[in-house]
Amino acid sequence: MLKEKDPYLIVGASGLIGRAMSQSLSKRGIRWKGTYHSRFEPGLVKWDITNLDETKNIFSKFNPISVVLCTNLPGGVDFCDENRHIAAEFHLNSTKRIGQYCKEVNATLIYLSTDYVFDGGKYPYQEEAMPNPLNVYGQLKFQSEQWIQENLKKFLIIRTTNVYGWDPQTVTPNYMMNLYRALQKGKIFHAPSFLFGNPTYVVDLVQGILELCEKNYSGLFHIVGDSFINRFQWALDAATILGLEMSLIKELKYPISNKIERPLKSWLSNKKFKDHCKTKMHNHLEGLNLMKLSLERSY
Ligand SMILES: NC(=O)c1ccc[n+]([C@@H]2O[C@H](COP(=O)([O-])OP(=O)(O)OC[C@H]3O[C@@H](n4cnc5c(N)ncnc54)[C@H](OP(=O)(O)O)[C@@H]3O)[C@@H](O)[C@H]2O)c1
């Protein structure tokens, strides 16, 4: 008997983007299945994407129309540089395996990628700009993008950056949650003024992805918020909007020299997305006001 198709399988539904995606789908009344790895959540299925048997099992159990791959390796960019083999297994080889299964079950792979494929030297970056990753994380994400483009017909690659939102269940808080929690406890918060990017409100991001899916678009899109600012300014603006003590925010003017190289000014142009879609990509001030509403609702 043929298994009923589930519209969406969210891989990493216990993460920031995955959870926002599942909430957006539920609000629209669209069925989805989701997975977690180490943080149990009721309703989600356990899956380690680096485990071959578990991967096979998932695809024999579920029959998705779209697979949204929003997993991330704990430890982030620094961990990847220090643990290249583990990082390659997670970011590249697992993506290839999942892509291969998507092909077999005729599902669309929706892959979350990053501004870290660029070096930050020639912004704003359009989708067709030539990547030049500075670290292992960026290299692996770029190699995954290349594999997907060369091997799959049904895919969406979404490059995004500086994603934030209020997600009290998360154990990997984003920049804005870290800021909020530190200032609320009266702690000093160091904010780099040399690091520029596009703050992207997580709800806008997932709504943008869903609009691309509904319109049956495929290919590579940048989905980011409408501001390009440095993290110090972002933190000051957030403190104003969220009613927090601004004097606790201390400017970090220079990178710490022994840190992994990363793009210091990465500005993804969202023009292509805006030309194709109606979802509003709020600037950081608008996004922070939306985050404030969801923060107030959560208490
Ligand atoms: N957040 C950003 O600012 C940003 C910017 C650019 C690109 N992206 C991309 O967006 C994606 C998602 O980011 P995020 O911020 O939502 O990540 P996140 O909040 O850290 O969540 C990561 C998710 O991956 C799951 N996971 C970890 N190890 C796993 C494994 N071995 N097998 C299966 N699942 C595993 C986690 O499950 P458990 O927690 O249950 O272990 C969690 O659900 C990443 O690919 C990242 O490259 C994010």
The ligand as an SDF file (V2000), in Angstrom:
LIG
                    3D

 48 52  0  0  0  0  0  0  0  0999 V2000
   20.6100   30.7970   12.7190 N   0  0  0  0  0  0  0  0  0  0  0  0
   21.2360   31.5380   11.8160 C   0  0  0  0  0  0  0  0  0  0  0  0
   21.5200   32.7310   12.0270 O   0  0  0  0  0  0  0  0  0  0  0  0
   21.5970   30.9450   10.4830 C   0  0  0  0  0  0  0  0  0  0  0  0
   22.2250   31.7710    9.5260 C   0  0  0  0  0  0  0  0  0  0  0  0
   22.5690   31.2250    8.2840 C   0  0  0  0  0  0  0  0  0  0  0  0
   22.2990   29.9060    8.0200 C   0  0  0  0  0  0  0  0  0  0  0  0
   21.6910   29.1190    8.9590 N   0  0  0  0  0  0  0  0  0  0  0  0
   21.4770   27.7090    8.6540 C   0  0  0  0  0  0  0  0  0  0  0  0
   20.1850   27.3180    9.0770 O   0  0  0  0  0  0  0  0  0  0  0  0
   20.2070   25.9930    9.5620 C   0  0  0  0  0  0  0  0  0  0  0  0
   19.4720   25.8980   10.8840 C   0  0  0  0  0  0  0  0  0  0  0  0
   19.9770   26.8270   11.8040 O   0  0  0  0  0  0  0  0  0  0  0  0
   19.3280   27.0590   13.2430 P   0  0  0  0  0  0  0  0  0  0  0  0
   19.8800   28.3370   13.7460 O   0  0  0  0  0  0  0  0  0  0  0  0
   17.8470   26.8800   13.1890 O   0  0  0  0  0  0  0  0  0  0  0  0
   19.9850   25.8620   14.0740 O   0  0  0  0  0  0  0  0  0  0  0  0
   19.7630   25.4310   15.6040 P   0  0  0  0  0  0  0  0  0  0  0  0
   18.7730   26.3040   16.2930 O   0  0  0  0  0  0  0  0  0  0  0  0
   21.0960   25.2680   16.2110 O   0  0  0  0  0  0  0  0  0  0  0  0
   19.0920   23.9790   15.4380 O   0  0  0  0  0  0  0  0  0  0  0  0
   19.8190   22.9150   14.9050 C   0  0  0  0  0  0  0  0  0  0  0  0
   18.9260   21.7020   14.7350 C   0  0  0  0  0  0  0  0  0  0  0  0
   19.7460   20.6350   14.2250 O   0  0  0  0  0  0  0  0  0  0  0  0
   19.4640   19.4650   14.9840 C   0  0  0  0  0  0  0  0  0  0  0  0
   20.6340   18.5640   14.9640 N   0  0  0  0  0  0  0  0  0  0  0  0
   21.8440   18.7490   15.5340 C   0  0  0  0  0  0  0  0  0  0  0  0
   22.6380   17.6760   15.2980 N   0  0  0  0  0  0  0  0  0  0  0  0
   21.8980   16.8010   14.5750 C   0  0  0  0  0  0  0  0  0  0  0  0
   22.1470   15.5200   14.0280 C   0  0  0  0  0  0  0  0  0  0  0  0
   23.3310   14.8920   14.1800 N   0  0  0  0  0  0  0  0  0  0  0  0
   21.1600   14.9050   13.3290 N   0  0  0  0  0  0  0  0  0  0  0  0
   19.9600   15.5140   13.1610 C   0  0  0  0  0  0  0  0  0  0  0  0
   19.6530   16.7280   13.6440 N   0  0  0  0  0  0  0  0  0  0  0  0
   20.6240   17.3700   14.3480 C   0  0  0  0  0  0  0  0  0  0  0  0
   19.1620   19.9810   16.3680 C   0  0  0  0  0  0  0  0  0  0  0  0
   18.4690   18.9770   17.1020 O   0  0  0  0  0  0  0  0  0  0  0  0
   18.6120   18.8710   18.7190 P   0  0  0  0  0  0  0  0  0  0  0  0
   18.6410   20.2680   19.2090 O   0  0  0  0  0  0  0  0  0  0  0  0
   17.3980   18.0850   19.1110 O   0  0  0  0  0  0  0  0  0  0  0  0
   19.8790   18.1580   19.0020 O   0  0  0  0  0  0  0  0  0  0  0  0
   18.2850   21.2020   16.0310 C   0  0  0  0  0  0  0  0  0  0  0  0
   16.9830   20.7890   15.7760 O   0  0  0  0  0  0  0  0  0  0  0  0
   21.6730   25.5700    9.5930 C   0  0  0  0  0  0  0  0  0  0  0  0
   21.9200   24.7180    8.4930 O   0  0  0  0  0  0  0  0  0  0  0  0
   22.4620   26.8360    9.4100 C   0  0  0  0  0  0  0  0  0  0  0  0
   23.6190   26.6050    8.6230 O   0  0  0  0  0  0  0  0  0  0  0  0
   21.3430   29.6140   10.1760 C   0  0  0  0  0  0  0  0  0  0  0  0
  1  2  1  0
  2  3  2  0
  2  4  1  0
  4  5  1  0
  4 48  2  0
  5  6  2  0
  6  7  1  0
  7  8  2  0
  8  9  1  0
  8 48  1  0
  9 10  1  0
  9 46  1  0
 10 11  1  0
 11 12  1  0
 11 44  1  0
 12 13  1  0
 13 14  1  0
 14 15  2  0
 14 16  1  0
 14 17  1  0
 17 18  1  0
 18 19  2  0
 18 20  1  0
 18 21  1  0
 21 22  1  0
 22 23  1  0
 23 24  1  0
 23 42  1  0
 24 25  1  0
 25 26  1  0
 25 36  1  0
 26 27  1  0
 26 35  1  0
 27 28  2  0
 28 29  1  0
 29 30  1  0
 29 35  2  0
 30 31  1  0
 30 32  2  0
 32 33  1  0
 33 34  2  0
 34 35  1  0
 36 37  1  0
 36 42  1  0
 37 38  1  0
 38 39  2  0
 38 40  1  0
 38 41  1  0
 42 43  1  0
 44 45  1  0
 44 46  1  0
 46 47  1  0
M  CHG  2   8   1  16  -1
M  END
$$$$
